[in-house]
């Protein structure tokens, strides 16, 4: 049976950027849809149900942060956010509302395509042990990619889920930020530790501040009750 063509939604109001990104991704075998503003991006995400979203921060109508919030409220989908400058606030807020990765303009089209492939590999990753993980009142079902705490289901983005599973597989063991970046994001140079920090902050917000312990200068550990 033929493998389904993966879908990418590009939400970008600069035609030159949108067209060049779309052309590269189509050349790599993706089905690509382009939206030019915030409302159009939300509508396109609902109608096309993309596998990955490439999303600019600065958009007409409403900005990419609001687009990301609305898309992630409907269904978890990997989001690669584009920001016009390496502004820490833009990056941290973007990651906090559900973006999985980011690139700063100007960027390499080749790098963007590589990041899209990496996001898909992360979502497609086969879990070696699909058995549910139960730690105290935390329940994780890797096969279904679902999480409950104290019986309540919690909505996580794909990267938040992968980070939680990684920490939960080694409860109470300290995981260095650099190792998390390499194993979850596939970044080998150790740069981008604030990406890890932002996703941990999101997990604490959704699952409780007591769940993940910070080991200053090193990384994080999952702390759960018996």
C-alpha positions in Angstrom: 0.0 0.0 0.0 1.3 3.4 -0.9 2.5 5.6 2.0 0.4 8.7 2.6 2.0 11.9 1.5 2.8 14.0 4.5 1.2 17.5 4.6 2.9 20.7 5.6 1.1 24.0 6.3 3.1 27.2 5.8 1.7 30.3 7.4 3.8 33.2 6.1 2.8 36.6 4.7 6.0 37.3 2.8 5.5 35.8 -0.7 9.2 35.3 -1.4 9.8 33.3 1.7 6.5 31.3 1.5 7.1 30.4 -2.2 10.7 29.4 -1.7 9.9 27.2 1.4 6.9 25.7 -0.4 9.0 24.9 -3.5 11.7 23.2 -1.5 9.2 21.1 0.6 7.3 20.1 -2.5 10.5 19.0 -4.1 11.1 16.8 -1.1 7.7 15.1 -1.5 5.5 17.0 0.8 2.0 18.1 0.0 2.1 21.9 0.9 -0.6 24.4 1.6 0.2 28.1 2.2 -1.8 30.6 4.2 -1.0 34.3 4.3 -2.5 35.5 7.5 -3.4 34.4 11.0 -7.1 33.6 10.5 -6.3 31.9 7.2 -3.6 29.8 9.0 -6.1 28.6 11.7 -8.7 27.8 9.0 -6.2 25.9 6.9 -5.0 23.9 9.8 -8.6 22.8 10.5 -9.3 21.9 6.9 -6.0 20.3 5.8 -5.0 18.7 9.2 -1.3 19.1 8.5 1.5 16.8 9.8 3.7 19.9 10.4 3.1 23.6 10.5 5.8 26.2 9.5 4.5 29.4 11.2 5.8 33.0 11.1 5.5 35.0 14.3 4.5 38.3 12.5 1.3 37.9 10.6 -1.7 40.1 9.5 -5.0 39.5 11.3 -3.5 38.1 14.5 0.1 36.9 15.1 1.7 33.5 15.0 1.5 33.1 18.7 -2.3 33.2 18.6 -2.3 30.9 15.6 -0.2 28.4 17.5 -2.5 28.6 20.5 -5.6 28.0 18.5 -4.0 25.2 16.4 -2.7 23.3 19.4 -6.1 23.7 21.2 -7.7 21.6 18.4 -5.1 18.9 18.0 -1.4 18.3 18.8 0.7 19.0 15.7 4.5 19.8 15.5 5.1 23.6 14.9 8.3 25.1 13.6 8.1 28.9 14.3 9.9 31.5 12.3 10.9 34.7 14.1 12.3 37.8 12.4 15.0 38.3 15.0 16.7 36.3 17.7 14.4 37.9 20.3 14.4 35.8 23.5 10.9 36.9 24.4 9.5 35.8 21.0 11.2 32.5 21.2 10.2 31.7 24.8 6.6 32.8 24.3 6.4 30.8 21.1 7.7 27.7 22.8 5.4 28.2 25.7 2.2 28.3 23.5 3.1 25.0 21.8 5.8 25.5 19.2 8.3 22.6 19.0 11.2 24.4 17.3 12.2 27.7 15.9 14.3 29.4 13.3 15.5 33.0 13.1 15.3 34.9 9.9 17.2 34.9 7.6 17.5 31.1 7.6 18.7 28.5 5.2 16.0 26.7 3.3 18.0 23.5 3.6 18.1 23.9 7.4 14.3 24.5 7.5 13.7 21.4 5.5 16.0 19.4 7.8 14.1 20.7 10.8 10.8 19.6 9.3 12.1 16.1 8.7 13.4 16.0 12.3 10.0 17.0 13.7 8.4 14.2 11.7 11.0 11.7 12.8 10.3 12.7 16.4 6.6 12.1 16.1 7.1 8.8 14.2 9.7 7.5 16.6 8.8 3.9 17.5 8.7 3.6 21.3 10.8 0.6 22.3 8.6 -0.3 25.2 5.0 0.8 24.5 3.8 -0.3 27.9 2.1 2.4 29.9 4.3 4.2 32.5 2.7 4.7 35.9 4.5 6.9 38.4 2.4 7.9 41.4 -0.7 9.6 40.0 1.0 10.2 36.6 0.0 7.8 33.8 1.6 7.9 30.4 0.5 5.8 27.4 3.3 6.0 24.8 1.4 3.9 22.2 -1.6 6.3 22.3 0.5 9.4 23.2 -1.8 10.2 26.0 -1.1 11.5 29.5 -3.2 11.6 32.7 -2.5 13.1 36.1 -4.7 12.3 39.0 -7.1 10.8 36.5 -7.4 14.0 34.4 -6.2 13.8 30.8 -3.6 16.5 29.9 -3.1 17.9 26.4 0.6 18.0 25.5 2.3 19.0 22.3 4.4 16.3 20.5 7.7 17.6 21.9 6.3 18.1 25.4 5.1 14.5 25.3 8.5 13.2 24.1 10.3 15.2 26.8 8.0 13.8 29.5 8.4 10.2 28.4 12.2 10.6 28.3 12.2 12.0 31.9 9.7 9.4 33.1 11.8 6.5 31.7 14.5 7.5 34.2 12.5 8.8 37.3 14.6 10.8 39.8 17.7 10.6 37.5 19.1 14.0 36.6 19.1 14.5 32.8 21.5 17.2 31.6 20.1 19.9 29.3 22.6 19.0 26.6 21.6 15.4 26.6 17.9 16.3 26.4 18.7 18.6 23.4 20.5 15.8 21.6 18.0 13.0 22.3 14.7 14.9 22.0 15.6 17.7 19.5 18.5 16.1 17.7 20.7 19.1 18.4 24.3 18.0 19.0 26.1 21.3 19.6 24.6 22.0 23.1 23.1 25.3 21.9 19.5 26.2 22.6 19.2 25.1 26.3 16.5 27.7 26.7 14.4 25.5 24.4 14.5 22.8 27.0 13.8 25.3 29.8 10.7 26.5 28.0 9.3 23.1 27.5 9.9 22.1 31.1 8.1 25.3 32.1 5.1 24.2 29.9 5.1 20.8 31.5 5.0 22.3 35.0 2.2 24.5 34.0 0.1 21.7 32.6 1.0 18.9 35.0 2.0 20.7 38.2 5.0 22.6 39.5 6.0 19.7 41.7 6.6 17.2 38.9 10.0 18.2 37.6 12.9 19.2 39.8 15.6 21.7 38.5 19.2 20.8 39.3 20.8 24.2 38.8 23.6 24.2 36.3 22.9 20.7 35.1 19.4 19.8 34.1 16.1 18.3 35.3 14.7 15.2 37.0 11.2 13.8 37.2 10.0 13.7 40.9 6.9 11.7 41.6 5.3 10.3 44.7 5.0 6.6 45.4 
